[in-house]
Amino acid sequence: MVSFKSIIALCSAAAAVMALPAQNATAEIERRTLSLTSGTTGSLNGYFYSLWIEKNTGVTMTDYGATYVLNWATSAGNVVGGVGWNPGAARTISYSGSFSPNGNSYLSVYGWTTSPLIEYYIVENFGTYNPSTGASRLGSVTTDGSTYDIYRLQRVNAPSIQGTATFYQYWSVRQSKRTGGSVTTSNHFNAWKGLGLNLGTHNYQILATEGYQSSGSSTITLPSNPNA
């Protein structure tokens, strides 16, 4: 005969075993989510992520892989965060989400190349300040439902992926602002090349939110499959 105490012990052991999958599932969810509060780069669920903060304060970025949620305050100074690919490429990038800045901020396809060192922006939306202000318009490209104005700016002794350096920025700024759609990057790269604005070897490329002496929040989602 099995005693009552033995039955209780067996039931307790079974309950402990049954709890393991739930515990493992919780651990797996946590592994697939990152909460970032300082500058860093890495990869999660197939996507590259990058967060740069000028003053290393006032920012929280929650990264789920294909989706990120960025909240920033004016205390951060300048902040750039997002997810995408490393290396970048001439790809079509589909995205959706929300973008709610208070002040100077951009939502863009953002990336770097080396040889030459180039920082580039394909701006989909912006806050109170048009990033093309004060720059000379070189031309335009019409793609993905709007005309984008093209600009080039030089940064002197500025932060870069190679440390403090002097380099050019290439800009395509969308005339009809949006938060969501597809960006055919090859059309911008070809338009820039036609204007003598050559890119080098691709480094990283992200769908980025940038804030400058501002505050706000954004939630941006890319396709679940980074190779789509």
Residue, then its C-alpha position, 0 to 999 in steps of 0.5 A: m500500500v502507498s502511504f498518503k505521505s508518499i502520494i503527496a511527495l509524488c504529486s509535489a515532484a510532478a508539479a515541480v517537473m511540470a513547472l520547468p517548461a514555464q520557467n524555461a519559457t519565461a527565461e527564453i522571453e527574457r533572453r529575447t528582450l533587452s533593456l538598454t540605458s547606455g551606449t552599446t551595440g550587439s545583436l538580438n533575434g537576428y537583428f543588429y542593434s545600436l544605441w549611442i547617447e552623448k551624455n549616457t543618461g536620460v534614455t531607455m531603449t527596450d529591444y525585442g529584436a524586430t521591434y524597439v521602444l525608445n524613450w529619451a529626455t533632454s538630459a541625454g543631449n544627443v541620442v541615436g538608437g535603432v535596430g537593423w543590419n551589420p553590414g548594411a546593404a542596398r535593401t528595401i526596408s519595410y517598417s511600421g510604428s509610432f514616432s512622438p518627439n517633443g522638439n528636434s528629432y529624426l526618424s530615418v534609415y541611418g548608416w555608415t560606410t568606410s573608405p570613404l567614411i560617410e554618415y547617411y540619413i534617409v529621413e522619413n519623419f522629423g520633429t520641429y526642426n528640418p535637418s536640411t535647414g541651412a544646407s544647400r540642396l543638391g537635387s532630389v529623388t522621387t521614390d516610395g510615394s514622395t520626393y526626397d530632397i538631397y543634401r550634403l554636409q561636412r562634419v569636422n572633428a565630430p564623433s564617428i564609428q572611427g572615433t573623432a573625425t572629419f567626414y561627410q553626411y549624405w541626406s535624403v529628406r522626405q517632403s511628405k513625412r510619414t511613420g511607416g512604409s517601405v524605403t527602397t535604399s538603392n534608389h537613394f544610393n543611386a541618386w546620391k552616386g549620380l550627384g557625385l556622392n559616393l558611398g564606401t564599404h557598408n558598416y551598420q544600417i538601422l531604422a533609427t530614432e535620433g533626438y537632439q536636446s529634445s524628449g519623446s518616444s518611438t516604437i518601431t517594428l521591422p519584419s520578423n525575419p531580418n532576411a526578408 
